[in-house]
Amino acid sequence: MTAHEAEKLTTPGGREVPIDSVLVPLIRALWEAGFTTIGCCQDLGESIGSANPRKAAYWKGWVLLEMPERDACLLSELAVASGRFPLHWAEAGAWEMSSPLVQLPTGTLRPDLVQVRFPAGQLEDLEAMVRACRPGQKEQT
């Protein structure tokens, strides 16, 4: 389910999924370059809405990509190498990345995913950087 206008895309695995319209070009570029995405949101603050006003205000204008850890690390390394994105955690516009722990009645689960959050103003540069990768040829380590 999405809080924003969405388009249905077919994943490389053949599943039809809704993707926030603003993110369609980036998600297509990521898939073409061989990256896997698990989830995305074009504006976390808008999605959170009135459920948590403090978090909604903090994340207003920030994009979320959820990816397997390996892909998130590679995307981050490409971003660093490109020199296009702020790196220091305290610098305005620096990406925030985390791996969630999910609390269940049976215990705590650590899914293989990283949440990558960045300002929406970086979308075009990120898409261009990803498209500069050889499609389907992301480096495997």
N, C-alpha and C positions, 0 to 999 in steps of 0.2 A: 504494500500500500504506500502511496506517496501523498505528501501534503502539497505538492506543486503540480502544475500541468506536466503531463508525461507523455512520452511516445513509447509504443511497444517496439522493442528490438529483439532480435533473435540472437542469443548468446552463441559463441563458437561451439558450445556443446549442444545447440539445437533447442534450447528452452526459450520460450517467449517471456520477456520481463518488462515491466514499466521502468523507464529511465526518465528522470526529470529532464524536461526539454532543453534547458540551458546546458546540461551536461552531455547531451547526445554526441556532439563532435569529439569531446575528450574521450568518452567511453569507447566510441568506435575506434579512435586512434590507439587507445590502449589495447583493445582486442586485436587489432591488426598487427600491432607490434609484439603480440604473444603474451601480454599480461592477462592475468585473471583478476576479475573484480567480484566482490561478494555483495557489496551494497554501495549506495551513494545517495547524496542529498545536495541539492544546489544551494541551500541556505539553512543551516542548522538552527539558527535563531528563529526563523519563521516556522520551522517544523516543531520546535519546542513550544512555541506560542505561549499561552497563558498557563500552561502546566507548571512552569518553573520560570517566573519572570527574571530572576537573576541570571540563570543560565541562558535564557533566550536573549537577553541583552548582550551577554558576553559573546555568544556565537553568531550574532546577527552579521550577515555578510560573509560567513565562512562556509566553505564547501567541505563535505565529508566524502572520502573514498575509503572503502573497506576492502582490503586485499590480503591474500596470504602473506605471511611474514617475508618469505623469500622475494616476492614481487615488490612489496613495499620497500624492502631494503634496496633492491635494485633501482626502483624509481627514485628513492632518496639519493643514491649514489650518482645517478644521472643528473639530478637537479644540482647537486654539489658541483659536479664536473662542468656543468653548463655555465656556472657563474651568474645565473639570472635571478637567483632567489636568495633572500636573506637567510643566513645560517645560524647566527647566535640566538639562543632561545629568548633573550631579552630584546632583540631587535624587532621593530615593527614589521609585521608580515612574515616572520619566521614560521615555518611549518611546526605544527604540534602533532606528535605521533604517540600512540599508546596501544598497548595490547590489553584488552579487557579481561577481567576475571568474572565469570558468571556464577553467581551463588545459586545453588539448587538445593532442595531438601536432602538430596543424597550426597552432597558435597560440593566442592568448588571445581568448576570446569575452566580450563584455559584453552579456548578455541584457537586454531591456527589462523589468526587474523590480526591485522594491524589497522587501526583507525588513523588515517592521514587527514589532517585538517589544515586548510590554507585559505587565505583571503580570495574571494571570488574574482578580484581584480587580476589574479595571476592565471586565470583559466587559459587565455589565449597563448601566453608564453609557455605554459605547461603543455598544451596541445601541440604547439610548434616543436617543442623539445622532443616529445614522444614521437611525432611524425618524422623527425630527423633520424630516429632509430630505423634500422632496416626492418621492414615489416616482417613479422613472424620470426625474427632473429634476435630477440632479446638474449643477452649473454646468459648462459647457464653456468652456474658455478657449483 
